[in-house]
Amino acid sequence: MWIAAMSPDLETFKKFIDPLYKYINETTSRVPISDWHDTKTGKMTGFKARSVIGGYWNPVSSNY
């Protein structure tokens, strides 16, 4: 999300966001926006509700 928010244009932004959007909507985990998850299964591995996910809100203030 941090990288996506710094993208120079909407097309690049979407390249980063689309896989994340898919993960958030399709994961079976009860913690859908964990910052530590197995990249093959999508299941939460460890952390939850940490401040590092603040990057998810970065696009709110972008120019897109």
PDB file of N, CA, C and O in Angstrom:
ATOM      1  N   MET A   1       0.803  -1.181   0.000  1.00  0.00           N
ATOM      2  CA  MET A   1       0.000   0.000   0.000  1.00  0.00           C
ATOM      3  C   MET A   1       0.851   1.252   0.000  1.00  0.00           C
ATOM      4  O   MET A   1       0.530   2.230  -0.675  1.00  0.00           O
ATOM      5  N   TRP A   2       1.935   1.224   0.756  1.00  0.00           N
ATOM      6  CA  TRP A   2       2.801   2.411   0.774  1.00  0.00           C
ATOM      7  C   TRP A   2       3.349   2.676  -0.623  1.00  0.00           C
ATOM      8  O   TRP A   2       3.363   3.817  -1.084  1.00  0.00           O
ATOM      9  N   ILE A   3       3.796   1.632  -1.287  1.00  0.00           N
ATOM     10  CA  ILE A   3       4.339   1.790  -2.639  1.00  0.00           C
ATOM     11  C   ILE A   3       3.241   2.222  -3.599  1.00  0.00           C
ATOM     12  O   ILE A   3       3.456   3.110  -4.424  1.00  0.00           O
ATOM     13  N   ALA A   4       2.081   1.614  -3.502  1.00  0.00           N
ATOM     14  CA  ALA A   4       0.971   1.981  -4.378  1.00  0.00           C
ATOM     15  C   ALA A   4       0.606   3.451  -4.211  1.00  0.00           C
ATOM     16  O   ALA A   4       0.353   4.146  -5.195  1.00  0.00           O
ATOM     17  N   ALA A   5       0.578   3.913  -2.994  1.00  0.00           N
ATOM     18  CA  ALA A   5       0.210   5.306  -2.733  1.00  0.00           C
ATOM     19  C   ALA A   5       1.206   6.290  -3.330  1.00  0.00           C
ATOM     20  O   ALA A   5       0.868   7.444  -3.592  1.00  0.00           O
ATOM     21  N   MET A   6       2.428   5.832  -3.542  1.00  0.00           N
ATOM     22  CA  MET A   6       3.447   6.703  -4.132  1.00  0.00           C
ATOM     23  C   MET A   6       3.554   6.529  -5.646  1.00  0.00           C
ATOM     24  O   MET A   6       4.443   7.106  -6.273  1.00  0.00           O
ATOM     25  N   SER A   7       2.665   5.746  -6.230  1.00  0.00           N
ATOM     26  CA  SER A   7       2.699   5.507  -7.674  1.00  0.00           C
ATOM     27  C   SER A   7       2.478   6.799  -8.446  1.00  0.00           C
ATOM     28  O   SER A   7       1.724   7.667  -8.007  1.00  0.00           O
ATOM     29  N   PRO A   8       3.124   6.926  -9.579  1.00  0.00           N
ATOM     30  CA  PRO A   8       3.011   8.164 -10.347  1.00  0.00           C
ATOM     31  C   PRO A   8       1.691   8.318 -11.104  1.00  0.00           C
ATOM     32  O   PRO A   8       1.352   9.419 -11.540  1.00  0.00           O
ATOM     33  N   ASP A   9       0.938   7.208 -11.265  1.00  0.00           N
ATOM     34  CA  ASP A   9      -0.309   7.291 -12.019  1.00  0.00           C
ATOM     35  C   ASP A   9      -1.271   6.197 -11.558  1.00  0.00           C
ATOM     36  O   ASP A   9      -0.880   5.276 -10.841  1.00  0.00           O
ATOM     37  N   LEU A  10      -2.514   6.307 -11.972  1.00  0.00           N
ATOM     38  CA  LEU A  10      -3.562   5.379 -11.550  1.00  0.00           C
ATOM     39  C   LEU A  10      -3.301   3.954 -12.049  1.00  0.00           C
ATOM     40  O   LEU A  10      -3.574   2.995 -11.328  1.00  0.00           O
ATOM     41  N   GLU A  11      -2.795   3.807 -13.231  1.00  0.00           N
ATOM     42  CA  GLU A  11      -2.517   2.478 -13.788  1.00  0.00           C
ATOM     43  C   GLU A  11      -1.506   1.716 -12.921  1.00  0.00           C
ATOM     44  O   GLU A  11      -1.713   0.544 -12.606  1.00  0.00           O
ATOM     45  N   THR A  12      -0.433   2.375 -12.546  1.00  0.00           N
ATOM     46  CA  THR A  12       0.577   1.748 -11.683  1.00  0.00           C
ATOM     47  C   THR A  12      -0.012   1.461 -10.307  1.00  0.00           C
ATOM     48  O   THR A  12       0.230   0.401  -9.730  1.00  0.00           O
ATOM     49  N   PHE A  13      -0.776   2.396  -9.793  1.00  0.00           N
ATOM     50  CA  PHE A  13      -1.449   2.217  -8.507  1.00  0.00           C
ATOM     51  C   PHE A  13      -2.282   0.939  -8.514  1.00  0.00           C
ATOM     52  O   PHE A  13      -2.216   0.151  -7.570  1.00  0.00           O
ATOM     53  N   LYS A  14      -3.057   0.731  -9.562  1.00  0.00           N
ATOM     54  CA  LYS A  14      -3.928  -0.440  -9.655  1.00  0.00           C
ATOM     55  C   LYS A  14      -3.141  -1.744  -9.756  1.00  0.00           C
ATOM     56  O   LYS A  14      -3.613  -2.782  -9.291  1.00  0.00           O
ATOM     57  N   LYS A  15      -1.966  -1.710 -10.349  1.00  0.00           N
ATOM     58  CA  LYS A  15      -1.139  -2.918 -10.437  1.00  0.00           C
ATOM     59  C   LYS A  15      -0.771  -3.429  -9.048  1.00  0.00           C
ATOM     60  O   LYS A  15      -0.655  -4.637  -8.839  1.00  0.00           O
ATOM     61  N   PHE A  16      -0.589  -2.523  -8.111  1.00  0.00           N
ATOM     62  CA  PHE A  16      -0.266  -2.908  -6.743  1.00  0.00           C
ATOM     63  C   PHE A  16      -1.527  -3.243  -5.943  1.00  0.00           C
ATOM     64  O   PHE A  16      -1.510  -4.154  -5.114  1.00  0.00           O
ATOM     65  N   ILE A  17      -2.594  -2.529  -6.180  1.00  0.00           N
ATOM     66  CA  ILE A  17      -3.808  -2.662  -5.388  1.00  0.00           C
ATOM     67  C   ILE A  17      -4.646  -3.877  -5.769  1.00  0.00           C
ATOM     68  O   ILE A  17      -5.215  -4.525  -4.891  1.00  0.00           O
ATOM     69  N   ASP A  18      -4.733  -4.196  -7.034  1.00  0.00           N
ATOM     70  CA  ASP A  18      -5.605  -5.290  -7.475  1.00  0.00           C
ATOM     71  C   ASP A  18      -5.345  -6.625  -6.766  1.00  0.00           C
ATOM     72  O   ASP A  18      -6.301  -7.263  -6.326  1.00  0.00           O
ATOM     73  N   PRO A  19      -4.081  -7.074  -6.640  1.00  0.00           N
ATOM     74  CA  PRO A  19      -3.859  -8.339  -5.914  1.00  0.00           C
ATOM     75  C   PRO A  19      -4.242  -8.234  -4.433  1.00  0.00           C
ATOM     76  O   PRO A  19      -4.751  -9.194  -3.853  1.00  0.00           O
ATOM     77  N   LEU A  20      -4.002  -7.085  -3.833  1.00  0.00           N
ATOM     78  CA  LEU A  20      -4.356  -6.893  -2.433  1.00  0.00           C
ATOM     79  C   LEU A  20      -5.873  -6.911  -2.257  1.00  0.00           C
ATOM     80  O   LEU A  20      -6.393  -7.509  -1.316  1.00  0.00           O
ATOM     81  N   TYR A  21      -6.563  -6.257  -3.163  1.00  0.00           N
ATOM     82  CA  TYR A  21      -8.027  -6.241  -3.134  1.00  0.00           C
ATOM     83  C   TYR A  21      -8.575  -7.656  -3.235  1.00  0.00           C
ATOM     84  O   TYR A  21      -9.497  -8.031  -2.511  1.00  0.00           O
ATOM     85  N   LYS A  22      -7.999  -8.435  -4.140  1.00  0.00           N
ATOM     86  CA  LYS A  22      -8.415  -9.828  -4.318  1.00  0.00           C
ATOM     87  C   LYS A  22      -8.183 -10.618  -3.029  1.00  0.00           C
ATOM     88  O   LYS A  22      -9.062 -11.362  -2.595  1.00  0.00           O
ATOM     89  N   TYR A  23      -7.014 -10.465  -2.420  1.00  0.00           N
ATOM     90  CA  TYR A  23      -6.696 -11.157  -1.172  1.00  0.00           C
ATOM     91  C   TYR A  23      -7.693 -10.799  -0.070  1.00  0.00           C
ATOM     92  O   TYR A  23      -8.224 -11.684   0.601  1.00  0.00           O
ATOM     93  N   ILE A  24      -7.944  -9.517   0.113  1.00  0.00           N
ATOM     94  CA  ILE A  24      -8.836  -9.066   1.174  1.00  0.00           C
ATOM     95  C   ILE A  24     -10.246  -9.623   0.981  1.00  0.00           C
ATOM     96  O   ILE A  24     -10.902  -9.996   1.953  1.00  0.00           O
ATOM     97  N   ASN A  25     -10.709  -9.680  -0.250  1.00  0.00           N
ATOM     98  CA  ASN A  25     -12.066 -10.146  -0.514  1.00  0.00           C
ATOM     99  C   ASN A  25     -12.213 -11.656  -0.548  1.00  0.00           C
ATOM    100  O   ASN A  25     -13.315 -12.168  -0.351  1.00  0.00           O
ATOM    101  N   GLU A  26     -11.130 -12.381  -0.794  1.00  0.00           N
ATOM    102  CA  GLU A  26     -11.245 -13.827  -0.951  1.00  0.00           C
ATOM    103  C   GLU A  26     -10.634 -14.655   0.168  1.00  0.00           C
ATOM    104  O   GLU A  26     -10.843 -15.868   0.203  1.00  0.00           O
ATOM    105  N   THR A  27      -9.898 -14.056   1.073  1.00  0.00           N
ATOM    106  CA  THR A  27      -9.274 -14.828   2.138  1.00  0.00           C
ATOM    107  C   THR A  27     -10.327 -15.439   3.066  1.00  0.00           C
ATOM    108  O   THR A  27     -11.380 -14.848   3.304  1.00  0.00           O
ATOM    109  N   THR A  28     -10.027 -16.613   3.577  1.00  0.00           N
ATOM    110  CA  THR A  28     -10.924 -17.258   4.532  1.00  0.00           C
ATOM    111  C   THR A  28     -10.524 -16.911   5.962  1.00  0.00           C
ATOM    112  O   THR A  28     -11.194 -17.311   6.914  1.00  0.00           O
ATOM    113  N   SER A  29      -9.453 -16.181   6.105  1.00  0.00           N
ATOM    114  CA  SER A  29      -8.972 -15.791   7.427  1.00  0.00           C
ATOM    115  C   SER A  29      -9.960 -14.844   8.090  1.00  0.00           C
ATOM    116  O   SER A  29     -10.592 -14.027   7.420  1.00  0.00           O
ATOM    117  N   ARG A  30     -10.090 -14.952   9.387  1.00  0.00           N
ATOM    118  CA  ARG A  30     -10.964 -14.039  10.127  1.00  0.00           C
ATOM    119  C   ARG A  30     -10.274 -12.702  10.346  1.00  0.00           C
ATOM    120  O   ARG A  30     -10.886 -11.770  10.867  1.00  0.00           O
ATOM    121  N   VAL A  31      -9.028 -12.595   9.962  1.00  0.00           N
ATOM    122  CA  VAL A  31      -8.279 -11.343  10.038  1.00  0.00           C
ATOM    123  C   VAL A  31      -7.848 -11.019   8.606  1.00  0.00           C
ATOM    124  O   VAL A  31      -6.704 -11.272   8.231  1.00  0.00           O
ATOM    125  N   PRO A  32      -8.753 -10.464   7.813  1.00  0.00           N
ATOM    126  CA  PRO A  32      -8.483 -10.302   6.383  1.00  0.00           C
ATOM    127  C   PRO A  32      -7.396  -9.302   6.005  1.00  0.00           C
ATOM    128  O   PRO A  32      -6.905  -9.336   4.877  1.00  0.00           O
ATOM    129  N   ILE A  33      -7.011  -8.422   6.908  1.00  0.00           N
ATOM    130  CA  ILE A  33      -5.975  -7.463   6.554  1.00  0.00           C
ATOM    131  C   ILE A  33      -4.816  -7.589   7.535  1.00  0.00           C
ATOM    132  O   ILE A  33      -4.334  -6.596   8.079  1.00  0.00           O
ATOM    133  N   SER A  34      -4.386  -8.807   7.748  1.00  0.00           N
ATOM    134  CA  SER A  34      -3.222  -9.051   8.586  1.00  0.00           C
ATOM    135  C   SER A  34      -1.989  -8.542   7.855  1.00  0.00           C
ATOM    136  O   SER A  34      -1.960  -8.548   6.624  1.00  0.00           O
ATOM    137  N   ASP A  35      -0.988  -8.109   8.575  1.00  0.00           N
ATOM    138  CA  ASP A  35       0.238  -7.670   7.902  1.00  0.00           C
ATOM    139  C   ASP A  35       1.269  -8.798   7.850  1.00  0.00           C
ATOM    140  O   ASP A  35       2.414  -8.584   7.450  1.00  0.00           O
ATOM    141  N   TRP A  36       0.858  -9.992   8.254  1.00  0.00           N
ATOM    142  CA  TRP A  36       1.761 -11.149   8.166  1.00  0.00           C
ATOM    143  C   TRP A  36       0.899 -12.344   7.781  1.00  0.00           C
ATOM    144  O   TRP A  36       0.159 -12.878   8.608  1.00  0.00           O
ATOM    145  N   HIS A  37       0.997 -12.755   6.538  1.00  0.00           N
ATOM    146  CA  HIS A  37       0.189 -13.871   6.071  1.00  0.00           C
ATOM    147  C   HIS A  37       0.989 -14.747   5.125  1.00  0.00           C
ATOM    148  O   HIS A  37       1.954 -14.303   4.503  1.00  0.00           O
ATOM    149  N   ASP A  38       0.571 -15.996   5.030  1.00  0.00           N
ATOM    150  CA  ASP A  38       1.186 -16.953   4.130  1.00  0.00           C
ATOM    151  C   ASP A  38       0.812 -16.565   2.702  1.00  0.00           C
ATOM    152  O   ASP A  38      -0.374 -16.472   2.385  1.00  0.00           O
ATOM    153  N   THR A  39       1.785 -16.341   1.846  1.00  0.00           N
ATOM    154  CA  THR A  39       1.498 -15.861   0.495  1.00  0.00           C
ATOM    155  C   THR A  39       0.913 -16.934  -0.412  1.00  0.00           C
ATOM    156  O   THR A  39       0.392 -16.614  -1.481  1.00  0.00           O
ATOM    157  N   LYS A  40       0.988 -18.182  -0.017  1.00  0.00           N
ATOM    158  CA  LYS A  40       0.400 -19.253  -0.831  1.00  0.00           C
ATOM    159  C   LYS A  40      -1.024 -19.588  -0.400  1.00  0.00           C
ATOM    160  O   LYS A  40      -1.877 -19.870  -1.242  1.00  0.00           O
ATOM    161  N   THR A  41      -1.286 -19.559   0.906  1.00  0.00           N
ATOM    162  CA  THR A  41      -2.619 -19.917   1.395  1.00  0.00           C
ATOM    163  C   THR A  41      -3.479 -18.701   1.730  1.00  0.00           C
ATOM    164  O   THR A  41      -4.705 -18.805   1.758  1.00  0.00           O
ATOM    165  N   GLY A  42      -2.854 -17.549   1.986  1.00  0.00           N
ATOM    166  CA  GLY A  42      -3.597 -16.354   2.371  1.00  0.00           C
ATOM    167  C   GLY A  42      -3.987 -16.330   3.831  1.00  0.00           C
ATOM    168  O   GLY A  42      -4.645 -15.390   4.278  1.00  0.00           O
ATOM    169  N   LYS A  43      -3.600 -17.330   4.577  1.00  0.00           N
ATOM    170  CA  LYS A  43      -3.975 -17.396   5.991  1.00  0.00           C
ATOM    171  C   LYS A  43      -3.051 -16.537   6.855  1.00  0.00           C
ATOM    172  O   LYS A  43      -1.846 -16.449   6.617  1.00  0.00           O
ATOM    173  N   MET A  44      -3.659 -15.903   7.873  1.00  0.00           N
ATOM    174  CA  MET A  44      -2.891 -15.111   8.812  1.00  0.00           C
ATOM    175  C   MET A  44      -1.865 -16.004   9.510  1.00  0.00           C
ATOM    176  O   MET A  44      -2.182 -17.121   9.919  1.00  0.00           O
ATOM    177  N   THR A  45      -0.647 -15.510   9.643  1.00  0.00           N
ATOM    178  CA  THR A  45       0.418 -16.272  10.275  1.00  0.00           C
ATOM    179  C   THR A  45       0.713 -15.743  11.670  1.00  0.00           C
ATOM    180  O   THR A  45       0.970 -16.524  12.587  1.00  0.00           O
ATOM    181  N   GLY A  46       0.679 -14.448  11.836  1.00  0.00           N
ATOM    182  CA  GLY A  46       1.079 -13.899  13.122  1.00  0.00           C
ATOM    183  C   GLY A  46       0.342 -12.655  13.520  1.00  0.00           C
ATOM    184  O   GLY A  46      -0.735 -12.730  14.110  1.00  0.00           O
ATOM    185  N   PHE A  47       0.898 -11.521  13.210  1.00  0.00           N
ATOM    186  CA  PHE A  47       0.412 -10.239  13.704  1.00  0.00           C
ATOM    187  C   PHE A  47      -0.993  -9.884  13.235  1.00  0.00           C
ATOM    188  O   PHE A  47      -1.452 -10.345  12.190  1.00  0.00           O
ATOM    189  N   LYS A  48      -1.660  -9.059  14.025  1.00  0.00           N
ATOM    190  CA  LYS A  48      -2.935  -8.481  13.624  1.00  0.00           C
ATOM    191  C   LYS A  48      -3.105  -7.143  14.331  1.00  0.00           C
ATOM    192  O   LYS A  48      -2.550  -6.919  15.406  1.00  0.00           O
ATOM    193  N   ALA A  49      -3.873  -6.268  13.719  1.00  0.00           N
ATOM    194  CA  ALA A  49      -4.204  -4.966  14.292  1.00  0.00           C
ATOM    195  C   ALA A  49      -2.972  -4.156  14.686  1.00  0.00           C
ATOM    196  O   ALA A  49      -2.958  -3.517  15.739  1.00  0.00           O
ATOM    197  N   ARG A  50      -1.942  -4.181  13.847  1.00  0.00           N
ATOM    198  CA  ARG A  50      -0.744  -3.387  14.117  1.00  0.00           C
ATOM    199  C   ARG A  50      -0.800  -2.094  13.327  1.00  0.00           C
ATOM    200  O   ARG A  50      -1.485  -2.003  12.309  1.00  0.00           O
ATOM    201  N   SER A  51      -0.088  -1.117  13.796  1.00  0.00           N
ATOM    202  CA  SER A  51      -0.120   0.202  13.153  1.00  0.00           C
ATOM    203  C   SER A  51       0.468   0.196  11.749  1.00  0.00           C
ATOM    204  O   SER A  51       0.201   1.117  10.977  1.00  0.00           O
ATOM    205  N   VAL A  52       1.252  -0.804  11.397  1.00  0.00           N
ATOM    206  CA  VAL A  52       1.852  -0.815  10.057  1.00  0.00           C
ATOM    207  C   VAL A  52       0.808  -0.919   8.959  1.00  0.00           C
ATOM    208  O   VAL A  52       1.100  -0.589   7.809  1.00  0.00           O
ATOM    209  N   ILE A  53      -0.389  -1.365   9.274  1.00  0.00           N
ATOM    210  CA  ILE A  53      -1.411  -1.411   8.242  1.00  0.00           C
ATOM    211  C   ILE A  53      -2.009  -0.036   7.982  1.00  0.00           C
ATOM    212  O   ILE A  53      -2.946   0.100   7.196  1.00  0.00           O
ATOM    213  N   GLY A  54      -1.470   0.979   8.640  1.00  0.00           N
ATOM    214  CA  GLY A  54      -1.894   2.345   8.363  1.00  0.00           C
ATOM    215  C   GLY A  54      -1.692   2.711   6.901  1.00  0.00           C
ATOM    216  O   GLY A  54      -2.354   3.610   6.383  1.00  0.00           O
ATOM    217  N   GLY A  55      -0.781   2.017   6.241  1.00  0.00           N
ATOM    218  CA  GLY A  55      -0.549   2.245   4.817  1.00  0.00           C
ATOM    219  C   GLY A  55      -1.778   1.976   3.974  1.00  0.00           C
ATOM    220  O   GLY A  55      -1.894   2.498   2.865  1.00  0.00           O
ATOM    221  N   TYR A  56      -2.701   1.167   4.485  1.00  0.00           N
ATOM    222  CA  TYR A  56      -3.936   0.902   3.745  1.00  0.00           C
ATOM    223  C   TYR A  56      -4.750   2.175   3.562  1.00  0.00           C
ATOM    224  O   TYR A  56      -5.555   2.272   2.635  1.00  0.00           O
ATOM    225  N   TRP A  57      -4.545   3.148   4.438  1.00  0.00           N
ATOM    226  CA  TRP A  57      -5.299   4.397   4.356  1.00  0.00           C
ATOM    227  C   TRP A  57      -4.556   5.476   3.574  1.00  0.00           C
ATOM    228  O   TRP A  57      -5.109   6.546   3.319  1.00  0.00           O
ATOM    229  N   ASN A  58      -3.325   5.208   3.195  1.00  0.00           N
ATOM    230  CA  ASN A  58      -2.543   6.183   2.439  1.00  0.00           C
ATOM    231  C   ASN A  58      -3.253   6.655   1.172  1.00  0.00           C
ATOM    232  O   ASN A  58      -3.252   7.856   0.900  1.00  0.00           O
ATOM    233  N   PRO A  59      -3.860   5.763   0.384  1.00  0.00           N
ATOM    234  CA  PRO A  59      -4.519   6.226  -0.850  1.00  0.00           C
ATOM    235  C   PRO A  59      -5.670   7.195  -0.620  1.00  0.00           C
ATOM    236  O   PRO A  59      -6.057   7.912  -1.542  1.00  0.00           O
ATOM    237  N   VAL A  60      -6.215   7.232   0.564  1.00  0.00           N
ATOM    238  CA  VAL A  60      -7.318   8.139   0.856  1.00  0.00           C
ATOM    239  C   VAL A  60      -6.919   9.583   0.599  1.00  0.00           C
ATOM    240  O   VAL A  60      -7.741  10.398   0.182  1.00  0.00           O
ATOM    241  N   SER A  61      -5.657   9.892   0.848  1.00  0.00           N
ATOM    242  CA  SER A  61      -5.204  11.268   0.655  1.00  0.00           C
ATOM    243  C   SER A  61      -4.435  11.463  -0.651  1.00  0.00           C
ATOM    244  O   SER A  61      -3.836  12.518  -0.863  1.00  0.00           O
ATOM    245  N   SER A  62      -4.447  10.462  -1.520  1.00  0.00           N
ATOM    246  CA  SER A  62      -3.721  10.601  -2.780  1.00  0.00           C
ATOM    247  C   SER A  62      -4.535  11.431  -3.782  1.00  0.00           C
ATOM    248  O   SER A  62      -5.666  11.831  -3.509  1.00  0.00           O
ATOM    249  N   ASN A  63      -3.939  11.672  -4.922  1.00  0.00           N
ATOM    250  CA  ASN A  63      -4.588  12.477  -5.957  1.00  0.00           C
ATOM    251  C   ASN A  63      -5.421  11.651  -6.926  1.00  0.00           C
ATOM    252  O   ASN A  63      -5.882  12.178  -7.939  1.00  0.00           O
ATOM    253  N   TYR A  64      -5.623  10.380  -6.642  1.00  0.00           N
ATOM    254  CA  TYR A  64      -6.395   9.536  -7.561  1.00  0.00           C
ATOM    255  C   TYR A  64      -7.832   9.765  -7.325  1.00  0.00           C
ATOM    256  O   TYR A  64      -8.671   9.157  -7.989  1.00  0.00           O
TER     257      TYR A  64
END
